[in-house]
Amino acid sequence: MSHVLAFIAVALVVNLTPGPAMLHCVASSVSRGPRAGIRAALGVELGVFVYVVATVTGLAALLVSAPTAYTAVQLIGICFLAYMAWTSIPRGKQGEGEDVTQRGSGGRPFVKGFLLNVSNPKIALFFLTILPQLVPSGASSWQLLAFGLGFNLSGFTVNTLAGLLGHQLAPVTDRLGPVRNVLPWIPPAVFLALTAAALWSVIT
């Protein structure tokens, strides 16, 4: 039971920490509607599930023993964070009469969410180094799978709620006047800061 409680605590801390995945879910929900936010969260958790499978099948141990492979995963994550910063830069106004739910009908939030988290160094670090310390010694593959799916469920819940909350609070920005023009630049600035931080962690 102590292993389960420790895992739940750590999973909540990791998933509640604002990062590129949560930012993507909130931005998708605000700009394209709540359904897009949910699709983004599903994509994010599918990316996490890749690491669940890697852990269960033993690929995680291989990456731990191969520092070059892990560095490659980190560099992929950095490149994608930079890509997210570039693509989130405001480029003109949306059509005034366009329905927000219709804008969210495409599959890009899901795909971006998947790519963002499958190359996320934080998630890779969690599953490659932290998760093995939280499960009982000699845990079976089924136990590892249960812990991994628990992390998935925790992340999906947190990111979906964050996206829905962001969508509900979006109308408030209409009363912010000139400050509203600054808000669209927050996502690219945050993604750029995350890119710099991730690059610095690799260099140092």
C-alpha positions as CSV (number, residue, x, y, z in Angstrom):
1,M,0.0,0.0,0.0
2,S,2.9,2.4,0.8
3,H,4.1,1.9,-2.8
4,V,0.7,2.8,-4.2
5,L,0.4,5.9,-2.0
6,A,3.9,7.1,-2.9
7,F,3.1,6.6,-6.6
8,I,-0.2,8.5,-6.4
9,A,1.6,11.4,-4.7
10,V,4.4,11.6,-7.2
11,A,2.1,11.2,-10.2
12,L,-0.1,14.0,-9.0
13,V,2.9,16.3,-8.4
14,V,4.2,15.6,-11.9
15,N,0.9,16.0,-13.6
16,L,-0.1,19.1,-11.7
17,T,3.2,20.8,-12.5
18,P,2.4,23.2,-15.4
19,G,4.3,22.2,-18.5
20,P,4.1,22.0,-22.3
21,A,1.4,19.3,-22.2
22,M,-0.9,21.2,-19.9
23,L,-0.3,24.4,-21.8
24,H,-1.2,22.7,-25.1
25,C,-4.5,21.4,-23.6
26,V,-5.4,24.8,-22.3
27,A,-4.5,26.6,-25.5
28,S,-6.4,24.1,-27.6
29,S,-9.5,24.4,-25.4
30,V,-9.5,28.2,-25.4
31,S,-8.8,28.6,-29.1
32,R,-10.8,25.7,-30.5
33,G,-13.3,24.7,-27.9
34,P,-13.5,22.1,-25.1
35,R,-13.7,19.1,-27.4
36,A,-10.3,20.1,-28.9
37,G,-9.0,20.4,-25.3
38,I,-10.1,16.8,-24.6
39,R,-8.6,15.6,-27.9
40,A,-5.3,17.3,-26.9
41,A,-5.4,15.6,-23.5
42,L,-6.0,12.2,-25.2
43,G,-3.1,12.8,-27.5
44,V,-0.9,13.8,-24.6
45,E,-1.8,10.6,-22.7
46,L,-1.2,8.4,-25.8
47,G,2.3,9.9,-25.8
48,V,2.7,8.9,-22.2
49,F,1.4,5.4,-22.9
50,V,4.4,4.9,-25.3
51,Y,6.6,5.1,-22.2
52,V,4.2,2.8,-20.3
53,V,4.7,0.2,-22.9
54,A,8.5,0.9,-23.0
55,T,8.7,0.4,-19.3
56,V,6.7,-2.8,-19.3
57,T,8.6,-4.4,-22.2
58,G,12.0,-3.5,-20.7
59,L,13.0,-0.9,-23.3
60,A,13.3,1.7,-20.5
61,A,16.1,-0.3,-19.0
62,L,17.8,-0.3,-22.4
63,L,17.7,3.5,-22.7
64,V,19.0,3.9,-19.1
65,S,22.0,1.7,-20.1
66,A,22.5,3.7,-23.3
67,P,23.0,7.4,-22.4
68,T,23.3,8.3,-26.1
69,A,19.8,7.0,-26.8
70,Y,18.4,9.0,-23.8
71,T,20.2,12.2,-25.0
72,A,18.6,11.7,-28.4
73,V,15.1,11.5,-26.8
74,Q,15.9,14.8,-24.9
75,L,17.0,16.5,-28.1
76,I,13.9,15.4,-29.9
77,G,11.8,16.9,-27.1
78,I,13.8,20.2,-27.3
79,C,13.2,20.4,-31.1
80,F,9.5,19.8,-30.7
81,L,9.2,22.4,-27.9
82,A,10.8,24.9,-30.3
83,Y,8.3,23.9,-33.0
84,M,5.4,24.4,-30.6
85,A,6.8,27.9,-29.8
86,W,6.9,28.7,-33.5
87,T,3.5,27.4,-34.4
88,S,1.8,29.1,-31.4
89,I,2.9,32.6,-32.4
90,P,-0.2,34.7,-33.2
91,R,-0.7,35.1,-37.0
92,G,-3.8,37.3,-37.6
93,K,-7.3,37.2,-36.2
94,Q,-9.6,34.3,-36.4
95,G,-12.8,34.8,-38.4
96,E,-15.2,36.7,-36.2
97,G,-18.2,34.7,-37.2
98,E,-16.5,31.3,-37.0
99,D,-17.9,28.9,-34.4
100,V,-15.4,27.9,-31.8
101,T,-16.5,24.3,-31.8
102,Q,-16.1,24.1,-35.6
103,R,-12.5,25.3,-35.3
104,G,-11.8,22.4,-33.0
105,S,-13.0,19.8,-35.4
106,G,-9.6,19.0,-36.8
107,G,-7.2,16.3,-35.5
108,R,-4.2,18.6,-35.0
109,P,-4.7,19.0,-31.2
110,F,-4.5,15.2,-30.8
111,V,-1.5,14.8,-33.0
112,K,0.4,17.7,-31.5
113,G,-0.4,16.4,-28.0
114,F,0.9,13.0,-28.8
115,L,4.2,14.3,-30.4
116,L,4.6,16.8,-27.6
117,N,4.6,14.2,-24.8
118,V,6.2,11.3,-26.6
119,S,9.2,13.6,-26.9
120,N,8.8,15.2,-23.5
121,P,12.1,14.8,-21.4
122,K,10.1,15.2,-18.2
123,I,7.9,12.2,-19.0
124,A,10.9,10.2,-20.3
125,L,12.8,10.9,-17.1
126,F,9.9,9.9,-14.9
127,F,9.4,6.5,-16.5
128,L,13.1,5.8,-17.0
129,T,14.3,6.6,-13.5
130,I,11.6,7.4,-11.0
131,L,8.8,4.9,-11.7
132,P,11.1,1.8,-11.1
133,Q,11.8,3.2,-7.6
134,L,8.1,3.5,-6.8
135,V,6.9,0.0,-7.6
136,P,7.6,-3.0,-5.3
137,S,10.8,-4.8,-5.8
138,G,10.4,-7.6,-8.4
139,A,7.1,-6.1,-9.7
140,S,5.5,-8.0,-12.5
141,S,4.8,-6.6,-16.0
142,W,1.1,-6.4,-15.0
143,Q,1.9,-4.3,-11.9
144,L,4.1,-2.0,-14.0
145,L,1.2,-1.7,-16.5
146,A,-1.2,-0.9,-13.7
147,F,1.0,1.9,-12.3
148,G,1.6,3.3,-15.8
149,L,-2.1,3.4,-16.6
150,G,-2.7,5.0,-13.3
151,F,-0.3,7.8,-14.3
152,N,-2.2,8.0,-17.6
153,L,-5.5,8.4,-15.8
154,S,-4.2,11.0,-13.5
155,G,-2.7,13.0,-16.3
156,F,-5.8,12.9,-18.5
157,T,-7.9,14.1,-15.6
158,V,-5.6,17.0,-14.7
159,N,-5.1,18.2,-18.3
160,T,-8.8,17.9,-19.3
161,L,-9.9,19.9,-16.2
162,A,-7.2,22.5,-16.9
163,G,-8.4,22.8,-20.5
164,L,-12.0,23.1,-19.5
165,L,-11.2,25.7,-16.8
166,G,-9.2,27.7,-19.4
167,H,-12.2,27.6,-21.8
168,Q,-14.6,28.8,-19.1
169,L,-12.3,31.7,-18.1
170,A,-11.6,32.7,-21.7
171,P,-14.6,35.1,-21.9
172,V,-13.0,37.1,-19.0
173,T,-10.3,38.2,-21.3
174,D,-12.8,40.2,-23.4
175,R,-13.0,42.7,-20.5
176,L,-9.2,43.1,-20.2
177,G,-8.9,45.8,-22.8
178,P,-5.3,46.3,-24.2
179,V,-4.0,43.5,-22.0
180,R,-5.9,41.1,-24.1
181,N,-3.5,41.7,-27.0
182,V,-0.6,40.4,-24.9
183,L,-2.3,37.1,-23.9
184,P,-1.8,35.3,-27.3
185,W,1.9,35.8,-26.9
186,I,2.1,34.0,-23.5
187,P,2.0,30.4,-25.0
188,P,4.9,31.0,-27.4
189,A,6.9,32.7,-24.7
190,V,6.3,29.8,-22.3
191,F,7.2,27.2,-24.9
192,L,10.4,29.2,-25.7
193,A,11.3,29.3,-22.0
194,L,10.7,25.6,-21.7
195,T,12.9,25.0,-24.8
196,A,15.7,27.0,-23.2
197,A,15.4,25.2,-19.9
198,A,15.4,21.8,-21.5
199,L,18.4,22.7,-23.6
200,W,20.3,24.0,-20.6
201,S,19.6,20.7,-18.7
202,V,21.1,18.7,-21.5
203,I,24.2,21.0,-21.8
204,T,24.8,21.0,-18.1
